[in-house]
Amino acid sequence: MQLSYNQNYPSIDDLIKKAKSKIPKFAFEYLDGGCNEDVNLYKNTKDLREVELKPYYLREHTDAKLSAELFGHVYDAPFGISPIGLQGLIWPNAPEILAKAACKHNIPFILSTVSTSSIEKIGELTEGKAWFQLYHPAENDIRDKVIKRVEEAGYPVLVILSDVPTFGYRPRDIRNGLAMPPKMTFKNIIQIMGKPEWALKTLYHGQPSFATMKPYMPRGLNMKQLGQYMNRTFSGRLNEQKISAIRDKWKGKLVIKGLASEEDAEMAIKLGLDGIIISNHGGRQLDPGQSSIKSLHPIVEKYKGQIKIMMDSGLRSGPDIARTLASGSEFAFLGRTFMYAVAALGEEGGNHIIASLKVQLKQVMDQICCSSVDDFKNHLIK
């Protein structure tokens, strides 16, 4: 595939600046912010960028191959799109834009239970190649119905979310009325009026809603009632019993996302899971926790080869993907980076950012004389 991207926006900083100018402040801050004082948000990227790679300039090198095999499928690049809640709030139709781009570029797209497009719609757009992230429902009946829909839509991978036993304390969202229960304030309305393109596209596509959960929700809920319903419906803390029940029901590949300790990784292996995504939810849940790259290192040392180990949180660029893979992750996922691109460039955003990341990653590989994704480990400076 010919890789082309908008050269007016070659960096993530360009996309962030453009996104900030196009969407209401409350939507941008929902995307951009972490929890509490944002300590772990900034640590994620800072710690990751301390990872250094060794180049070999006198070795024979022909061409770098970005392809990576994961769960029996060969993807065109070793990175994918992390699940993000309320994507349509950030940019109307965002999950559909990203799902189509992911399918075109042959990378995985993970749909969140609390995103704004349905299991069936994303399954159709990705030709059954998307992954689904499950927020664990409090009622087993809803859990079973959601899993059945995921299976019928052809999704090959189910991802269980582990790191939201409570909703993160996010001061920006609280000030902006995006905590639970949410509320639309006069200040929010003024912000919307200042972003006419966002407002018109939202009007065209409809007010964002939790599309996957719609069949199970009472009709006519106001914002406060919606928040109370969501709080009642999800039981975020997982345990051995809950995971075992899902493992028994789900016949495809089963991944758990949000782990940050060796003990939890060992439990995932014991329960027969196929993969783990080391993640701290992009710094949105636990401010005094470790960065994801710091959590990754001991887990790779102890469990590499026993389970597929992947990572997200803190990655913004092709070099960040290279650092993550060199540190032992077998695949990388990015969330905010993709949403900045869509908020900045709309329909063009998905294809732009995937092409840009592929170009950036290949440049690093050619520069350091890395022929394949598996070769990154040989370039890590410890």
N, C-alpha and C positions, 0 to 999 in steps of 0.2 A: 504493500500500500504506500502511495506517495504521501509523505508527511508534510503537511503545510499548516501553518498557524499564523495568527494575526500578529505581524511584527511590530505593531504599535503597542503590544502588551507582552513583551518578552519575559518579564519577571513576575513573581508572585506579588511584589510590592505594587507593580503597575495595576494588577487586577484588583488588589485590595482598595487602592485609591479610587479606581473607577466604580467598584461595587458600592463603596461608601457614598459616592455622589448620586447613585441611582435608586437606592432603596431607603425606606424610612429608617430613622435612627433606631427604633425599637427592634426592627428586623436585623439590622447590621449588628447591634450589640448582642442579640440572641446568638448570632453566628460566631461573633468574634471573641466573646468573653469566656472566662473560666468561672471558677467558684471562689468565694471568699476574697482573698487579696490577689488572686491570679498568680500565686507563686509557682504552682506546679505547671500551669499553662506555659509560662516562660521557661521553666526548667526543662520541659520536654524538648524544645528546640535547642536550647543552649547546650544541654548535655549531649544531645545527638551530634551537634556540630563540633564537639571535641574529638569525635572519632576521626582518625586520620588513615589515609590509604597510601600504600607505597607504589610508585610507578616504576616500571622497568622499560627503559628506553632503547636498550640494545638487543632485546629479544625479537625473534620473528613474530610478526602479527599480521594476520590477513584481514579478518573482519569479526566484529563482536556480534554475538547472537543474543538478542533480548528474550527469546522464548523461554518459558518455564512450565514444567509439568506440575500439575497440582490435582490430586484426587482423580487421576486418570485422564485429565483434559490438558492439552498443551495450549497455554495462553500465549498471546503474541508479546507480552511483557510481564515482568514479575511484580506487577502492582495492580491494585484494584480500588474500587470506590467503597469507602466505609459507609455503614448505615447512619443516617441522620434523621432525627425527628423533625416534623413540621417543615419539610423542605419547601413546600409551596408557599409558606409564609415568607421565606427569604426571597424566592423568585417564583412567580406563578408557573406551574407546570414543570418545575425543576426536576422531580424524579423521572418524569417521562423523557426529558431532554437528556439526562445523564444515562438512563437505561439504554436509550437508542444509540448513544455514542459508545457506550461500553460494548454493546453487541457488534457494532460496526468495527471496532478496534480489537475485538476478541480479548477483553479483559473482564473480570468479574465485577458485577454490581450487586451490592447487598441492600435489600429493601428493609427498612425498619418497620416494626409493627405500628409505630406512631408516626410514620411518614404520611404523606397526603395523596398517595396513589395506592390502588388496591393490589392485592396479590395477583389477581387475574389479569389486570391491565399490564403490569410489569412483566408477568410471565409471557404474555402475548408479544410485547415489544422486544423481548430478549430471546424469543424463540425457545423458551423454557430453560435458559442458561443462567438466570439470575439466582442469587442466594437469598435466603430470608432470615432475618434476625428476629427472634421471638423474645418479647418481654413476657415473662411468665405470668399468665392470668391467675387470679385468685381462685377461680372456679375451673375444675378439671374439664367440665363440659365445654367451655369456651376454648380451653387449650386444645382439646381433641378436635374440635371443629376447625380451628385455625390450621392445625397440622395437616388435617385431611385436605383442606383447600390448597395448601402449599404442595402437597403430594400430587393432587389432581392437576395442578398447573405445571407440573413437570420440573420443579426446582430440584437440582441435584444435591444441594447442600443446605442444611438447616443450622443456623447459628443461635445458640442460647446466650442471652445477655446475662452476665453475672455481677456487674459492678454498679447496679442501681438498687441496692437494698433500701435506700432512701433517696428522695430527690435532692440534688446538690443545692447548697445555699448560694444562690447567685444574685448578688446585690443589684446588678443592672436589670435583670429580669423582674425582680421585685419592684424596683422603681418604675419600670415600664409596663407593669400590669401583666407580665407574662409568667408569673409564678402560678401555682395551683391554689385556688381557682383563678383563671385568667380574667382580665377585665379590659375593656377598651376605654381609655381615658380621653378627655378633651385634647390633651397634649399629643396622644397618638394620632388623633384625627387631623390635627394641624400638620403633623409630620407627613401623613399620607397625602394631604393636599399639596405638599411641596414636591412630591415625586409622581408627576402625572402619568409617566409611562408605566410605572409599577401599578398605580391605581387602575388604569384602564385595562391592563392585562389581567389584573385580579378580578375586575368586573367581568371580563370576557370568560375567564376560566372558572369563575365562581369562588366564593369564600373558601379558603383552605380548611379541610376537615380531616379527621382520622378515618380515611377511606376504608382501610382494612377492618376496622372495628365497627363500621356503620351497621352491619346486620344485627349486631348484638346490643345496640344502644337504643334506649327509648326515644321516641320522636319528640321534637319540639323543645329540647333542652336549651336553656339560656347558658351564657358563658360560665356562670357560677355553678350551675347544676352539672355542666359538662366536666368541670374540674373535679367536682365531688365524685362523679361517676368514674372518672379515670383513676382517682385515688382508691376507690373501692375495688376496681376491676383488676388491678395489677398487684401481684405479690412478688416484689423484686428479689427477696432473699432466697437463694437457691440452697438446696441441701442434697445429700446423697439420694434420698427417696425420690425427690422431684426429678432429678436428672436421670435416674434409673428408669422412671416411668416413661420419660421421653425417649430414651434409648430403646426401650422395648417397642414403642410405637413407630419410631422413624427408621425406615430401612435404608435410607440414603446416608450420605456422609454427615456426621454430626460434629460440630465445632462449638467450643465455648469461648466467648469473647469477654475480656475484661480481667483476666487473671494477672496477678502481679507477685505471686509467691511460689516458691518451690513446693510447698505443701499442697497448694491447690492444683498445681500441675501434676503432682503425683496422684492426686485423687482423680483427675480427669483421665489419666492413663488407666487407673484401676477400674474405672467405670466403662471403659471400652470406647471412649471418644476417639475421633479420627484426627482432630486438630485443636490447637489453642491459638487464640489471638491475644498476645500480651498487649495490654492497653490500660490506660487510666482515664478513658472516656474523654480524651483531649484536654485533660486538666479541669474537667467540669464537675468532678465529684468529690475528690479528696485533696485538699490543698497541701496538707503535711505529708503526702505520700511521695514515693519515688517517681522519677521520670520513667517512662516506659523503657528507654534504652538501658537504664540501670537495672530494671527488673529483668530484662531479657538475658543479660549475661550469665547469671548463675543458673537459670533454667536451661539455657542452651548447653552449658557445661555438663549438666547432670542428665538431661533427658533427650538430647539430640539423637535422632534415629528411632526413638520409641514412639514418637507422635509428631505430626506435622506442627512446626512452630512458626507462627507468623507474628507480625507486630503492626500496630498503628499508634497514633498520637505523636505529634511533634513534627511529622514529615511535611515539608513544603515544596520540595524540588527534586530534580533528578539526582543531584549529589546526595541529598538526604536518603533517597531510596538506596543508593549505592552504599552509604554508610550502614544502613540497616541490614542489608544483605551480607555485607562483609562481617557484621557482628554476629551472624549466625541465624538470622531470621530467613526462612525459606521463601517468604513472600511478604510484601509490604502493602499496607492499605492507607489511603489518605482520605480525609473527610472535608475539612474546611477548604483546602486548596481547590477542590472541585466546585464547591459552592461559591467561592469568591469568583471563579471563572464564569459561572452561570449568571450570578448577580450582575457581573460586569458586562457580559456579552450576550446574554439571553440564549437564543437557540444555537448560536455559534459557539457558546462557551464550552460545552462538553468536548466537541471535536478539537477545539483549540488547545485545551489544557492537556488532553491525552497525547496529542501530537507533540506538544512542547515538552512534556515529561519524557516521552520516548527519545526525542532528539537530545535532550540534556543527559539522559542516562547513557545513551550510546556514546556521546562525546567523552564522558568520564571513562567508559570501558575502553575506548580506543586510546585514550590518553595514558592509561595506566597499564595497557597491554593485557587486558582481561578479555578472554575470548568468549566466556559464557557466564551465566548467572552463578553456576556452581563454583566458578573460579574466584569469585570475590573474596572468599575466606583466605586465599593465599596472598591477598594484598593488605590485610589488616595490620596496622602497626599497633602492637599491644603495649 
